[in-house]
Amino acid sequence: MPLPELGDSLKSYSCLTCRQRKVRCDRRTPCSNCTKAEKQCSFVPPVRGKRKITKPPREGLHAKLKRYEELLRSYGVKVEPSEDGEESESEVASQLDTEMNDAVEPQSKPLEIDEANPKLITKEGSSRYFDSAPWSKLGEEFQHPEVGDIGEPMAESNAQESGIFFEPESNYKLENLSSLHPSFQTLPRLREIYADRVDPWIKILHLPTFWAVLTEGLRHPYDMPKSVEAAIFAFYLATVSALSEDECQEVFGTQKAVMYSRYRAATRQALVNAGFLSTSSPMTLRAYSLFIMSVRKSYRVDTLFILSGVAIRLARKMGLHRDGTSLGLSAFDTEMRRRLWWYLVHVDFRTADVLGTRPSMDLSSGDTKVPLNVEDEDLDPDMVDLPSERTGITSITLCLIQCETMETLRRFSTASGDVRWEVLFSPDVSVAKKEIIINQIEDHLERKYLRYCDPSESLHTMASIMIRSSICKMKLFAHSRRQFAKITAETSQRERNIVFENATKLLEYIALLKGGQHGLEKYMWQIGTSYLWNTILYVLIETRHRKTGPEVDRSWRLIGAVLSHYPQVFEKSTGAVYTALGKWILEVWDHYVAASKAEGLSEPSTPEYVSAIRRCRRPEMDVSPSDNPVLDARPTTEGSLSYGSVSSQKYEPNLPDLAPFESYDFPDLLSFEMNPNDWEQWEQLIAKHEFAHVDGM
């Protein structure tokens, strides 16, 4: 259903007829449902029934004092008896007995630290969670003295605390954020771009209700809540991040770098104004999550790891790690909290994986269920029950695939909370058992998603590539020689075939994504390179072993198709990762040529990308010159792979703290099969690689 236009006056609740029929209302006057049914459309505010009183309406002062004294004594606090009580002990005891008999849940039970009975306090859109006594057992009017009340207005000191987390933007000094909102004419275009490119990656905003909040807030910008303001500017920043340079010029009439810096500064300031470091507002946390997503290509991955850690702690403080059904929350709030929690889990999982560390242990301490496979239009703040899941691909499918992958990796782990791709290298789980688990998840994903993929839909194609890439990566890691590097036994040909087949498939998927066909280019702003370099390394190792053959010829074409999108490989002065790859490519190519001659085959024609690397890595050799080695670096048979034409992409400058490649002693590719230290050294090199981004695969 299309979202309402900006000029329409919308009601904040459904009409009476739609509520009675339990159908979605577009909240116009009259609504479309009543117009079609030719019925009178009446907007009567919903009246919620009064909650049943579950405890005595009043409690005597002495009875309350007695109860609190007993509570403190149960935790070892010595309480002096009162000397001036107006009632005798027998009178107090009698009053307590009467009140306890009338209460629904007796208060005389011994207190236990039990997460099965958590305490979630909600107030004015904010929430705070307690799972440890005594704070989880006290009433809502009692707060920790060092925490404060969730409903109190933000103090200036709170904003200063949040301000120290972000260094000031050098280009912008923002005093009036309201002047940075785009025009009303531009907003529909931004909404369309966000729904098409951002929303499938991060389903934390319910677009119908958020759009109503956004448009209402822009009509009264000076009365806008700070949390809403932060979410709106994060929405702008995420949308700008997904634009191409030409699209940014078309929409804003300005370069993308300018708009990105402007809205990044505005979002940071809005988060500071909302006091995000001590927030209890899920809306502010959503804004912060969108911010993390949008800066992943301008912040280093170790910085992102710290940012995600802050988000996880804020989420735990709000109780997002506990499923809303156990907290008595509404169906709508339960589902939206699930979406936010699982997105943060994935961010922490991926950043930790790139850095080679374990994700936060906080991720394994909750019971929040995976979000439902439903569209935004299936959810409504007034709904009583959660909707039934849809069959096939929806706008949340990419997020659910990420959840499925994490849950599968958890099955390989022998330690609680250790959810990493590296668990597939562990010898604690046999290869046979790994194969069984991988086959089970492959069959599950085939039945749940892949059979419904429509190749004509870009979202479906992206979902298919994500699923197949994840399965390939699991098989590659499960059969990798790396896990047996300390064992002198020969790797079986079956293991080598599995590794080579899945590594080349991964390269093919990367080339397909980078080629920008099937409408996939709109998702590339969230696709990084963290697993690309290991994949190329696996292909080179297996190509070296196979020496010649049709599969080897195809692997050289694939490598060329992928590297044509990374002109840094063909630079003389470049990063250590690119230097290492160039060295190994030349090494394996020379063995390939020698093997072809030894088998009596004609000498293979050297691809342009190999010649370009040779010019950079071995300038002393006599190689035919080229006017532009970067653009000439495409494989000569690229068209046979149907990857289409490609162009050089802008790349980031090297970071000054990278050590030269000569300090990493990798004499030969085959050493990776016998020395696990070479793998650790290589992955440290990748971790130091400039802007080692988190990918969405």
C-alpha positions as CSV (number, residue, x, y, z in Angstrom):
1,M,0.0,0.0,0.0
2,P,1.6,3.4,-0.9
3,L,2.4,5.7,1.9
4,P,0.2,8.8,2.3
5,E,1.2,12.0,0.7
6,L,2.6,14.8,2.8
7,G,-0.4,17.1,2.3
8,D,-2.9,14.7,3.7
9,S,-4.3,15.2,7.2
10,L,-4.1,11.8,8.9
11,K,-5.7,10.6,12.1
12,S,-3.5,9.1,14.7
13,Y,-5.9,6.1,15.0
14,S,-8.0,3.9,12.8
15,C,-11.7,4.6,12.1
16,L,-14.4,2.8,14.1
17,T,-15.5,0.6,11.1
18,C,-11.9,-0.6,10.3
19,R,-11.2,-1.4,14.0
20,Q,-14.4,-3.4,14.2
21,R,-13.5,-5.3,11.0
22,K,-9.9,-5.6,12.1
23,V,-8.5,-4.3,8.8
24,R,-5.9,-1.8,8.1
25,C,-7.1,1.8,7.9
26,D,-5.3,4.5,5.9
27,R,-6.6,7.0,8.5
28,R,-7.8,9.5,5.8
29,T,-11.1,11.3,6.2
30,P,-13.0,9.3,4.9
31,C,-10.7,6.2,4.7
32,S,-10.5,4.2,1.5
33,N,-12.1,1.1,3.0
34,C,-15.3,2.9,4.0
35,T,-15.4,4.7,0.6
36,K,-15.3,1.4,-1.2
37,A,-17.9,-0.2,1.1
38,E,-20.0,3.0,0.9
39,K,-20.2,3.1,4.6
40,Q,-20.1,6.1,7.0
41,C,-16.5,6.7,8.2
42,S,-16.4,7.7,11.8
43,F,-13.2,8.5,13.7
44,V,-14.0,7.7,17.3
45,P,-11.0,7.7,19.6
46,P,-10.3,4.1,20.9
47,V,-11.1,3.6,24.6
48,R,-8.9,1.1,26.3
49,G,-10.4,-0.9,29.2
50,K,-9.2,-0.2,32.6
51,R,-6.6,-2.6,33.9
52,K,-7.5,-4.8,36.8
53,I,-6.1,-3.9,40.1
54,T,-3.6,-6.6,41.0
55,K,-2.6,-5.2,44.4
56,P,-4.3,-3.4,47.3
57,P,-5.3,0.2,46.3
58,R,-3.8,1.4,49.5
59,E,-1.2,0.2,51.8
60,G,-0.8,1.4,55.4
61,L,2.3,3.4,56.2
62,H,3.5,1.0,58.9
63,A,2.7,-2.0,56.7
64,K,4.8,-0.6,53.9
65,L,7.6,0.2,56.3
66,K,7.5,-3.3,57.7
67,R,7.7,-4.8,54.2
68,Y,10.7,-2.7,53.2
69,E,12.5,-3.6,56.4
70,E,12.0,-7.3,55.7
71,L,13.2,-6.7,52.1
72,L,16.4,-5.1,53.4
73,R,17.0,-7.8,56.0
74,S,16.7,-10.4,53.3
75,Y,19.8,-8.9,51.8
76,G,21.8,-8.7,55.0
77,V,21.1,-5.1,56.0
78,K,20.7,-4.6,59.7
79,V,17.6,-2.5,60.4
80,E,17.2,-0.9,63.9
81,P,13.7,-1.3,65.3
82,S,11.5,1.7,65.5
83,E,11.1,3.3,69.0
84,D,8.2,5.6,68.4
85,G,5.8,3.5,66.4
86,E,2.1,4.5,66.9
87,E,1.0,0.9,66.4
88,S,2.0,-2.2,68.3
89,E,3.8,-5.1,66.7
90,S,0.6,-7.2,66.9
91,E,-1.4,-4.4,65.2
92,V,1.1,-4.2,62.4
93,A,1.1,-7.9,62.0
94,S,-2.7,-8.1,62.0
95,Q,-2.8,-5.3,59.3
96,L,-0.2,-7.1,57.2
97,D,-2.1,-10.4,57.4
98,T,-5.3,-8.7,56.2
99,E,-3.6,-6.9,53.4
100,M,-1.7,-10.0,52.2
101,N,-4.8,-12.1,52.1
102,D,-6.5,-9.5,49.8
103,A,-3.5,-9.2,47.5
104,V,-3.4,-11.1,44.2
105,E,0.3,-11.9,44.5
106,P,1.6,-12.2,48.1
107,Q,4.6,-10.0,49.0
108,S,5.8,-12.2,51.8
109,K,7.5,-14.7,49.4
110,P,11.3,-14.8,49.8
111,L,13.0,-12.7,47.1
112,E,15.2,-14.4,44.5
113,I,17.3,-13.1,41.7
114,D,15.3,-14.6,38.9
115,E,15.4,-13.4,35.3
116,A,12.2,-15.2,34.6
117,N,10.4,-12.4,36.5
118,P,12.1,-9.2,35.1
119,K,11.0,-5.7,35.7
120,L,10.5,-3.3,32.8
121,I,9.5,0.2,33.5
122,T,8.1,2.2,30.6
123,K,7.3,5.9,30.7
124,E,6.8,8.4,27.9
125,G,8.2,6.2,25.2
126,S,11.3,5.2,27.2
127,S,12.0,1.9,29.0
128,R,14.3,0.6,31.6
129,Y,14.9,-3.0,32.4
130,F,15.9,-4.5,35.8
131,D,16.7,-8.2,36.3
132,S,18.6,-8.0,39.6
133,A,17.1,-7.5,43.1
134,P,16.2,-5.3,44.9
135,W,15.6,-2.9,42.0
136,S,13.6,-5.4,40.0
137,K,11.3,-6.0,43.0
138,L,10.6,-2.4,44.0
139,G,7.8,-0.3,42.7
140,E,8.1,2.1,39.7
141,E,8.4,5.1,42.0
142,F,11.7,3.8,43.4
143,Q,14.8,4.2,41.2
144,H,18.5,3.5,41.7
145,P,20.0,6.7,43.3
146,E,22.8,6.8,40.8
147,V,20.6,6.2,37.7
148,G,17.7,8.7,38.0
149,D,14.2,8.7,36.7
150,I,13.6,7.7,33.0
151,G,11.0,10.5,32.7
152,E,13.1,13.4,33.9
153,P,14.1,16.0,31.3
154,M,17.7,15.8,30.0
155,A,20.1,17.9,32.0
156,E,22.9,19.9,30.4
157,S,25.4,17.6,32.0
158,N,23.8,14.7,30.2
159,A,24.4,16.3,26.8
160,Q,28.0,17.1,27.8
161,E,28.5,13.4,28.6
162,S,27.3,12.4,25.2
163,G,29.3,15.2,23.6
164,I,32.6,13.7,24.7
165,F,32.0,10.6,22.7
166,F,32.1,12.4,19.4
167,E,35.0,14.7,18.4
168,P,33.7,18.0,16.9
169,E,33.2,18.2,13.2
170,S,35.9,20.4,11.7
171,N,33.7,21.6,8.8
172,Y,30.5,22.3,10.6
173,K,29.4,24.1,13.7
174,L,25.8,23.5,14.1
175,E,23.6,25.6,16.2
176,N,20.2,25.3,14.5
177,L,19.4,21.8,13.2
178,S,15.9,22.8,12.0
179,S,17.4,24.7,9.1
180,L,19.0,21.6,7.7
181,H,15.8,19.7,6.9
182,P,15.3,19.2,3.2
183,S,12.3,20.7,1.4
184,F,8.9,19.0,1.5
185,Q,9.2,18.5,-2.3
186,T,12.4,16.4,-1.7
187,L,11.1,14.2,1.0
188,P,9.0,11.8,-1.1
189,R,12.2,11.0,-3.1
190,L,14.2,10.3,0.0
191,R,11.4,8.1,1.3
192,E,11.5,6.1,-1.9
193,I,15.3,5.7,-1.8
194,Y,15.3,4.7,1.9
195,A,12.6,2.0,1.4
196,D,14.3,0.6,-1.7
197,R,18.0,0.6,-0.5
198,V,18.3,1.1,3.2
199,D,15.2,-0.5,4.7
200,P,16.0,-4.1,3.5
201,W,19.3,-4.0,5.3
202,I,18.1,-2.5,8.6
203,K,14.4,-3.1,9.4
204,I,14.3,-1.0,12.6
205,L,11.9,1.7,11.5
206,H,8.2,1.0,10.9
207,L,7.9,3.2,7.9
208,P,4.2,4.0,8.0
209,T,4.2,5.2,11.6
210,F,7.7,6.8,11.3
211,W,6.6,8.7,8.2
212,A,3.6,10.1,10.1
213,V,5.9,11.1,13.0
214,L,8.4,12.7,10.6
215,T,5.8,14.8,8.6
216,E,4.1,15.9,11.8
217,G,7.5,16.8,13.4
218,L,8.5,18.9,10.4
219,R,5.3,20.9,10.7
220,H,6.4,21.9,14.2
221,P,10.2,21.5,14.2
222,Y,10.8,23.5,17.4
223,D,8.4,21.3,19.4
224,M,9.9,18.0,18.1
225,P,11.1,15.6,20.7
226,K,14.9,15.2,20.7
227,S,14.7,11.4,20.1
228,V,12.5,12.0,17.0
229,E,14.8,14.7,15.7
230,A,17.8,12.3,16.1
231,A,15.9,9.6,14.2
232,I,14.9,12.0,11.4
233,F,18.5,13.2,10.8
234,A,19.8,9.6,10.9
235,F,17.1,8.8,8.3
236,Y,18.6,11.6,6.1
237,L,22.1,10.4,6.6
238,A,21.4,6.8,5.8
239,T,19.5,7.8,2.6
240,V,22.4,10.1,1.5
241,S,24.8,7.2,2.1
242,A,22.9,5.0,-0.4
243,L,22.9,7.6,-3.2
244,S,25.3,7.6,-6.1
245,E,27.1,10.8,-7.0
246,D,24.8,11.6,-9.9
247,E,21.7,10.9,-7.8
248,C,22.9,13.2,-5.1
249,Q,23.4,16.0,-7.6
250,E,19.9,15.4,-9.0
251,V,18.2,15.3,-5.6
252,F,20.2,18.0,-3.6
253,G,22.1,19.8,-6.4
254,T,25.3,19.3,-4.4
255,Q,28.2,16.8,-4.3
256,K,27.6,13.7,-2.2
257,A,30.7,14.3,0.0
258,V,29.2,17.7,1.0
259,M,25.7,16.3,1.8
260,Y,27.2,13.3,3.6
261,S,29.4,15.4,5.9
262,R,26.5,17.8,6.5
263,Y,24.1,15.2,7.7
264,R,26.7,13.2,9.5
265,A,27.5,16.3,11.6
266,A,23.8,17.0,12.0
267,T,23.1,13.4,13.2
268,R,25.9,13.4,15.6
269,Q,24.7,16.7,17.1
270,A,21.1,15.4,17.2
271,L,22.3,12.3,19.1
272,V,24.2,14.5,21.6
273,N,21.1,16.7,22.0
274,A,19.1,13.5,22.8
275,G,21.7,12.4,25.3
276,F,22.2,9.0,23.6
277,L,24.9,7.8,26.0
278,S,22.4,7.6,28.8
279,T,19.2,7.2,26.8
280,S,16.3,4.9,27.7
281,S,14.5,5.8,24.4
282,P,14.3,3.0,21.8
283,M,13.8,5.8,19.2
284,T,17.1,7.3,20.1
285,L,18.7,3.9,19.9
286,R,17.3,3.4,16.4
287,A,18.8,6.8,15.4
288,Y,22.2,5.7,16.8
289,S,21.9,2.3,15.0
290,L,21.2,4.1,11.7
291,F,24.2,6.3,12.4
292,I,26.5,3.3,12.9
293,M,25.3,1.8,9.6
294,S,25.9,5.0,7.7
295,V,29.5,5.7,8.9
296,R,30.8,2.2,8.2
297,K,32.7,3.5,5.2
298,S,34.2,6.5,6.9
299,Y,35.1,5.0,10.3
300,R,37.6,2.2,10.9
301,V,36.3,-1.2,11.9
302,D,37.8,-1.0,15.4
303,T,35.9,2.2,16.0
304,L,32.7,0.6,14.7
305,F,33.3,-2.2,17.2
306,I,33.3,0.2,20.1
307,L,30.2,2.0,18.7
308,S,28.3,-1.3,18.5
309,G,29.3,-2.2,22.0
310,V,27.7,1.0,23.3
311,A,24.5,0.1,21.3
312,I,24.4,-3.3,22.8
313,R,24.7,-2.0,26.4
314,L,22.0,0.6,25.7
315,A,19.8,-2.2,24.3
316,R,20.3,-4.3,27.4
317,K,19.4,-1.4,29.7
318,M,16.1,-1.1,27.8
319,G,15.5,-4.9,28.1
320,L,15.7,-5.5,24.3
321,H,17.5,-8.8,25.0
322,R,14.3,-10.1,26.6
323,D,11.4,-11.0,24.4
324,G,8.5,-8.7,24.7
325,T,6.1,-11.6,25.3
326,S,7.8,-12.2,28.7
327,L,7.6,-8.5,29.6
328,G,3.9,-8.1,28.9
329,L,4.4,-5.7,26.0
330,S,2.1,-5.2,23.1
331,A,2.4,-7.2,19.9
332,F,3.7,-4.2,17.9
333,D,6.3,-3.2,20.5
334,T,7.4,-6.8,20.8
335,E,8.1,-7.2,17.1
336,M,9.8,-3.8,16.7
337,R,12.1,-4.5,19.7
338,R,13.0,-7.9,18.1
339,R,14.0,-6.2,14.9
340,L,16.2,-3.6,16.7
341,W,17.9,-6.2,19.0
342,W,18.7,-8.6,16.2
343,Y,20.2,-5.9,14.0
344,L,22.5,-4.8,16.8
345,V,23.5,-8.5,17.4
346,H,24.4,-8.7,13.7
347,V,26.5,-5.5,13.8
348,D,28.4,-6.7,16.8
349,F,28.9,-10.2,15.3
350,R,30.3,-8.9,12.0
351,T,32.6,-6.2,13.5
352,A,34.0,-8.8,16.0
353,D,34.5,-11.3,13.2
354,V,36.6,-8.8,11.1
355,L,38.7,-7.9,14.2
356,G,39.2,-11.5,15.1
357,T,37.6,-11.3,18.5
358,R,34.5,-12.7,20.1
359,P,31.2,-10.9,20.0
360,S,29.9,-9.4,23.2
361,M,28.8,-12.0,25.8
362,D,25.7,-9.9,26.2
363,L,24.4,-11.4,23.0
364,S,24.1,-14.9,24.6
365,S,22.2,-13.8,27.7
366,G,18.8,-13.0,26.2
367,D,15.8,-14.8,24.9
368,T,14.5,-12.4,22.2
369,K,13.0,-14.3,19.3
370,V,13.9,-13.7,15.7
371,P,11.6,-11.2,13.9
372,L,8.7,-12.4,11.9
373,N,8.9,-12.6,8.1
374,V,6.2,-9.9,7.6
375,E,5.9,-6.6,5.8
376,D,5.5,-3.3,7.6
377,E,1.9,-3.2,6.4
378,D,1.2,-6.3,8.5
379,L,2.1,-4.5,11.7
380,D,0.0,-1.9,13.4
381,P,0.4,-0.2,16.8
382,D,-3.3,-1.1,17.6
383,M,-3.0,-4.8,16.8
384,V,-3.7,-7.3,19.6
385,D,-2.0,-10.3,18.2
386,L,1.1,-10.8,16.1
387,P,0.4,-11.5,12.4
388,S,1.0,-14.7,10.6
389,E,4.3,-15.0,8.8
390,R,4.4,-14.6,5.0
391,T,5.7,-17.2,2.6
392,G,8.7,-16.3,0.5
393,I,10.7,-13.1,0.1
394,T,9.7,-9.9,2.0
395,S,11.4,-6.6,2.7
396,I,12.9,-8.1,5.9
397,T,14.3,-11.3,4.3
398,L,17.9,-10.0,4.1
399,C,17.9,-9.3,7.8
400,L,16.4,-12.8,8.5
401,I,19.1,-14.5,6.4
402,Q,21.7,-12.8,8.6
403,C,19.9,-14.1,11.7
404,E,19.8,-17.6,10.2
405,T,23.5,-17.5,9.5
406,M,24.4,-16.5,13.1
407,E,22.1,-19.1,14.5
408,T,23.8,-21.8,12.3
409,L,27.3,-20.7,13.5
410,R,26.1,-21.0,17.1
411,R,25.5,-24.7,16.4
412,F,29.2,-25.2,15.5
413,S,30.4,-23.5,18.6
414,T,31.5,-25.5,21.7
415,A,31.6,-22.4,23.9
416,S,28.6,-20.4,24.9
417,G,28.2,-17.1,23.0
418,D,31.1,-17.8,20.6
419,V,29.4,-17.0,17.3
420,R,32.2,-16.5,14.8
421,W,33.0,-17.9,11.3
422,E,36.2,-19.2,12.9
423,V,34.3,-21.8,14.8
424,L,34.1,-23.7,11.5
425,F,37.9,-24.2,11.7
426,S,37.6,-25.9,15.1
427,P,38.7,-29.5,15.2
428,D,36.4,-30.1,18.2
429,V,33.5,-30.7,15.8
430,S,34.1,-33.4,13.2
431,V,34.0,-32.6,9.5
432,A,31.1,-35.1,9.1
433,K,29.0,-33.3,11.7
434,K,29.8,-30.0,10.1
435,E,28.6,-31.3,6.8
436,I,25.3,-32.5,8.4
437,I,24.7,-29.1,9.9
438,I,25.5,-27.3,6.7
439,N,23.2,-29.6,4.7
440,Q,20.4,-29.0,7.1
441,I,20.6,-25.2,6.9
442,E,21.0,-25.4,3.2
443,D,17.8,-27.5,2.9
444,H,16.0,-25.2,5.3
445,L,16.9,-22.0,3.4
446,E,16.0,-23.6,0.1
447,R,12.5,-24.5,1.3
448,K,12.0,-21.2,3.1
449,Y,13.4,-18.6,0.7
450,L,15.3,-19.9,-2.4
451,R,12.4,-21.7,-4.0
452,Y,10.4,-18.4,-4.0
453,C,13.2,-16.2,-5.5
454,D,12.2,-14.4,-8.7
455,P,15.3,-13.5,-10.8
456,S,13.6,-10.5,-12.2
457,E,13.4,-8.9,-8.8
458,S,16.6,-7.4,-7.5
459,L,15.7,-8.0,-3.9
460,H,15.2,-11.7,-4.6
461,T,18.5,-11.9,-6.5
462,M,20.3,-10.3,-3.6
463,A,18.7,-12.7,-1.1
464,S,19.7,-15.6,-3.3
465,I,23.3,-14.5,-3.5
466,M,23.4,-13.9,0.3
467,I,22.1,-17.4,1.0
468,R,24.3,-19.2,-1.5
469,S,27.4,-17.2,-0.5
470,S,26.8,-18.0,3.2
471,I,26.5,-21.7,2.4
472,C,29.7,-21.6,0.2
473,K,31.6,-19.9,2.9
474,M,30.5,-22.5,5.5
475,K,31.6,-25.4,3.2
476,L,34.9,-23.6,2.4
477,F,35.8,-23.1,6.0
478,A,34.6,-26.5,7.2
479,H,36.9,-28.3,4.7
480,S,39.7,-25.8,4.7
481,R,43.2,-27.1,5.1
482,R,43.8,-24.3,7.6
483,Q,42.2,-26.3,10.5
484,F,44.6,-29.2,9.9
485,A,47.7,-27.0,9.2
486,K,49.6,-28.6,12.1
487,I,48.9,-32.1,10.8
488,T,51.4,-33.5,8.3
489,A,48.8,-35.7,6.6
490,E,48.0,-35.0,2.9
491,T,44.8,-33.2,2.2
492,S,42.4,-35.5,0.3
493,Q,41.4,-34.6,-3.3
494,R,37.8,-34.5,-2.1
495,E,38.6,-31.8,0.4
496,R,40.5,-29.8,-2.2
497,N,37.7,-30.1,-4.7
498,I,35.2,-28.8,-2.1
499,V,37.4,-25.9,-1.2
500,F,38.2,-25.0,-4.8
501,E,34.6,-25.3,-6.0
502,N,33.2,-23.1,-3.2
503,A,35.9,-20.5,-3.3
504,T,35.4,-20.0,-7.1
505,K,31.7,-19.7,-6.5
506,L,32.3,-17.0,-4.0
507,L,34.4,-15.1,-6.5
508,E,31.7,-15.5,-9.1
509,Y,29.1,-14.0,-6.7
510,I,31.4,-11.1,-6.0
511,A,32.0,-10.4,-9.7
512,L,28.2,-10.6,-10.2
513,L,27.6,-8.0,-7.5
514,K,30.4,-5.7,-8.6
515,G,29.1,-5.9,-12.2
516,G,26.0,-4.0,-11.1
517,Q,23.6,-6.2,-13.2
518,H,20.1,-7.2,-12.1
519,G,19.7,-4.0,-10.2
520,L,22.2,-5.1,-7.5
521,E,24.2,-1.9,-7.6
522,K,21.7,-0.2,-5.2
523,Y,22.8,-2.7,-2.5
524,M,26.5,-2.2,-3.0
525,W,26.8,0.6,-0.5
526,Q,26.5,-1.9,2.3
527,I,28.7,-4.6,0.7
528,G,32.3,-4.6,2.0
529,T,35.4,-6.7,1.2
530,S,36.2,-8.4,4.6
531,Y,36.0,-11.9,3.2
532,L,37.2,-11.2,-0.4
533,W,40.9,-11.4,0.3
534,N,40.8,-14.8,2.0
535,T,38.6,-16.1,-0.9
536,I,41.2,-15.0,-3.5
537,L,43.9,-16.6,-1.4
538,Y,42.1,-20.0,-1.3
539,V,41.6,-19.9,-5.1
540,L,45.3,-19.1,-5.7
541,I,46.4,-22.0,-3.4
542,E,44.1,-24.5,-5.1
543,T,45.0,-23.2,-8.6
544,R,48.7,-23.7,-7.7
545,H,48.0,-27.4,-6.9
546,R,45.8,-28.0,-10.0
547,K,48.4,-26.4,-12.3
548,T,46.3,-26.6,-15.5
549,G,42.9,-27.5,-16.8
550,P,39.5,-25.8,-17.7
551,E,38.8,-25.0,-14.0
552,V,42.2,-23.3,-13.7
553,D,41.6,-21.2,-16.8
554,R,38.2,-20.2,-15.4
555,S,39.7,-19.2,-12.1
556,W,42.1,-16.8,-13.8
557,R,39.2,-15.1,-15.6
558,L,37.3,-14.8,-12.3
559,I,40.3,-13.3,-10.5
560,G,40.7,-10.8,-13.3
561,A,37.0,-9.9,-13.3
562,V,37.1,-9.2,-9.5
563,L,40.4,-7.3,-9.4
564,S,39.2,-5.0,-12.2
565,H,37.1,-3.3,-9.5
566,Y,40.2,-2.8,-7.3
567,P,42.7,-0.6,-9.2
568,Q,44.8,-0.4,-6.0
569,V,46.3,-3.7,-6.9
570,F,47.9,-2.1,-10.0
571,E,49.5,0.8,-8.1
572,K,53.2,0.8,-7.4
573,S,52.7,2.4,-4.0
574,T,49.8,0.6,-2.4
575,G,48.6,-1.2,0.7
576,A,50.2,-4.3,2.1
577,V,47.2,-6.5,1.2
578,Y,47.2,-5.5,-2.4
579,T,51.0,-5.9,-2.5
580,A,50.7,-9.4,-1.1
581,L,48.0,-10.5,-3.6
582,G,50.0,-9.1,-6.5
583,K,53.1,-11.1,-5.4
584,W,51.1,-14.3,-5.1
585,I,49.2,-13.8,-8.4
586,L,52.5,-13.5,-10.2
587,E,53.9,-16.5,-8.4
588,V,51.0,-18.8,-9.3
589,W,50.8,-17.5,-12.8
590,D,54.5,-18.4,-13.4
591,H,53.8,-21.9,-12.1
592,Y,50.8,-22.1,-14.4
593,V,52.9,-21.2,-17.5
594,A,55.7,-23.6,-16.5
595,A,53.2,-26.5,-16.0
596,S,51.5,-25.8,-19.3
597,K,54.9,-26.0,-21.1
598,A,55.8,-29.2,-19.2
599,E,52.6,-30.9,-20.3
600,G,53.2,-29.9,-23.9
601,L,50.5,-27.3,-24.1
602,S,50.8,-24.0,-25.8
603,E,51.9,-21.2,-23.6
604,P,48.8,-19.3,-22.3
605,S,48.3,-15.7,-23.3
606,T,49.1,-13.4,-20.4
607,P,46.0,-11.5,-19.3
608,E,46.3,-7.7,-19.1
609,Y,45.7,-7.6,-15.4
610,V,48.7,-10.0,-14.8
611,S,50.9,-7.7,-17.0
612,A,49.7,-4.7,-15.1
613,I,50.7,-6.3,-11.8
614,R,54.0,-7.4,-13.2
615,R,54.8,-3.8,-14.2
616,C,54.3,-2.7,-10.6
617,R,55.9,-5.6,-8.8
618,R,58.7,-6.4,-11.2
619,P,59.5,-3.2,-13.0
620,E,62.9,-4.4,-14.1
621,M,61.4,-7.0,-16.4
622,D,60.8,-6.1,-20.1
623,V,57.1,-5.7,-20.4
624,S,55.2,-4.0,-23.2
625,P,54.0,-0.5,-22.0
626,S,50.5,0.5,-21.6
627,D,49.0,4.0,-21.4
628,N,46.7,3.1,-18.6
629,P,47.4,-0.2,-16.8
630,V,44.5,0.2,-14.4
631,L,41.9,0.3,-17.1
632,D,43.7,-2.3,-19.2
633,A,43.7,-4.7,-16.3
634,R,40.5,-6.5,-17.3
635,P,40.7,-10.2,-18.3
636,T,40.7,-10.7,-22.0
637,T,37.9,-13.2,-21.8
638,E,35.7,-11.2,-19.4
639,G,32.8,-11.2,-21.8
640,S,32.5,-15.0,-21.7
641,L,31.6,-14.7,-18.0
642,S,28.8,-12.2,-18.7
643,Y,30.0,-9.8,-16.1
644,G,29.6,-6.8,-18.4
645,S,31.8,-3.7,-18.6
646,V,33.5,-2.4,-15.5
647,S,35.2,0.8,-14.6
648,S,37.8,1.8,-12.1
649,Q,36.5,2.9,-8.8
650,K,37.7,5.6,-6.5
651,Y,39.6,4.3,-3.6
652,E,40.8,5.6,-0.2
653,P,44.4,6.7,0.5
654,N,46.7,4.4,2.5
655,L,46.9,4.8,6.2
656,P,50.3,5.8,7.5
657,D,50.5,3.2,10.3
658,L,50.7,0.2,7.9
659,A,54.0,-1.7,8.0
660,P,55.6,-2.4,4.6
661,F,54.9,-5.8,3.1
662,E,58.5,-6.8,3.4
663,S,58.0,-7.1,7.2
664,Y,55.5,-9.9,6.5
665,D,57.5,-12.9,5.4
666,F,55.3,-15.0,3.2
667,P,57.8,-16.8,1.0
668,D,55.4,-19.2,-0.7
669,L,51.6,-19.9,-0.8
670,L,52.1,-23.5,0.1
671,S,53.4,-22.5,3.5
672,F,49.7,-21.7,4.5
673,E,48.9,-25.4,4.4
674,M,51.6,-26.2,6.9
675,N,52.0,-23.2,9.2
676,P,49.0,-21.8,11.0
677,N,51.0,-18.8,12.0
678,D,51.0,-17.6,8.4
679,W,47.1,-17.5,8.5
680,E,47.3,-15.4,11.7
681,Q,49.8,-13.1,10.2
682,W,47.7,-12.7,7.0
683,E,44.6,-11.9,9.0
684,Q,46.4,-9.4,11.1
685,L,47.4,-7.8,7.8
686,I,43.8,-7.7,6.6
687,A,42.7,-6.3,10.0
688,K,45.1,-3.4,9.5
689,H,44.0,-2.9,5.9
690,E,42.7,0.5,5.2
691,F,39.1,0.8,6.1
692,A,38.5,-2.9,6.7
693,H,34.8,-2.6,6.2
694,V,32.1,-4.9,7.5
695,D,30.3,-6.7,4.7
696,G,26.7,-7.6,4.5
697,M,27.2,-11.2,3.5
